Amino acid sequence: LKPEGESCLVEVLDRLLNKGAVLNADLIISVAGIPMIGINLKAALASMETMLDYGLMEAWDRDTREWYARQKTNTPLEPGENALFKTFGYLWQSNGISGSWVPGIWYITDKRLILWRRSPGEKIFEIDLQRIDAIETREEIALSINRVELELRYNDNNTARIYISEPDNFIRSLEEVCKIPAKIEIPSKV
Amino acid sequence: MSDEARYLYCVVKKEEELLLGNIGIEESSVYIVHHKDIAAVIHSCKPVPYDTTDHAKAEGWVLEHSYVIDQVMKKFGTVLPFSFDVIVRGDDDTIRCWLDQNYDNFKEELDRFENKSEYSVQIFYDYDKYVSKALTSNKDLLSLKEKIDNQSKGKAYLLQRNLDLKLKDAVSADVRKQAEIFEKEIISIANEVKADERPLFKPDNKYKDKNLMASFSCLVHIDKVELLGTVLEKINNLDGLAVRFTGPWAPFSFVDLEGAKT
């Protein structure tokens, strides 16, 4: 295979705006990314979703943009805390006789287990690892399909219902960081 | 503070001062100032960034910047390319002084890129072919698929969704595994490889029906380019795969002047 000497416009823009040497010093007046042009052109490179975000951003003032930049990188982690495992999943929130599955990102860190909703950033559930007593699997029927849910026991007598589509790694990671005994039998699949 | 400024395109090995003509942004006159055997490719400008909300205009600027780097590369070889819109406050002497202060740093980077260029490699795969592959190699998935045919409409729909998700997972696991193998092969040939984290696009019609498996920027020695081509050819010939191989480019993904002073 011989290399082609042609790149498309998007590639050229990516190279010139996101790569290449940049200097950070007093004498430097500008680097791409600070002025509007960086944002505008980078928008052309981004996915549809981000592009919408950027489109909205044009009208925003500086403070809003800064807030947005923080939101983009927001995580529930505290300084010095490391995420060990991250997966999309749900938590059952019971509300008397009714209830609902609340989606979010499950973080297992070296300190806590957290369910994090990104936008607006909010911790839906959090528990110190020391307070976790056990994690077990249960087979439940949802929408006429059998599926595996997780039951987390914590603070002595509390339980939380969790659903994650591929729970194996989640369970393993949690057991490892909490040093809780394994009680896992993954029931046969559908 | 000086009211003059210089727009930086790149740094190059050159021991003389030269005029390159009006090839710069908005037809600016691009020229070279040197210190010892290294030089900066610049044009004279006002101390304000290039900034506009007009997309077409901005794209034009970026392409003009890219054009200058291409020309310099063709004429003088190895370059340290700058990102768009890097402007230094001061005059030609400021630039000479800056080259002097960073001489070792720049020289070292230029030597590192001697006889090497950046190449871009993208590997695409055919999703449907990978699905068939997953179905033939995974008994659980196959039996689930067979089960669907005997169900009522409603249940079949739910099972189908379930199967689709599982297939997606199986394909992505397979794709990840293969990408790692290819990456290792490429690493054994290239001097440096960086996986592009945020692949942006489908370049053209040729790859329209395919998904991106992996995207790498590779710093490759001139003597190894052919070998890389051979390896990529091999991957390209595998069923359900297509490789896009472009270059040579200036080492945009590898240049690092973090320590530079001004």
Interface residues (C-beta under 8 A of the other chain):
Chain A: L1 K2 P3 E4 G5 E6 S7 C8 L9 V10 E11 V12 L13 D14 R15 L16 L17 N18 K19 G20 A21 V22 L23 A25 D26 L27 I28 I29 S30 V31 A32 I34 P35 M36 I37 G38 N40 L41 A44 L45 A46 E58 L143 S144 I145 S165 E166 K189 V190
Chain B: A5 V11 P47 V48 P49 Y50 D51 T52 T53 H55 A58 E59 W61 V62 L63 H65 S66 L80 P81 F82 S83 F84 D85 V86 I87 V88 R89 G90 T94 W98 Y119 S120 D140 L144 G154 K155 L158 L159 N162 L165 D169 L200 F201 P203 D204 V225 G229 T230 L232 E233 N236 V243 R244 F245 T246 G247 P248 W249 F252 S253 V255 D256 L257 A260 K261 T262
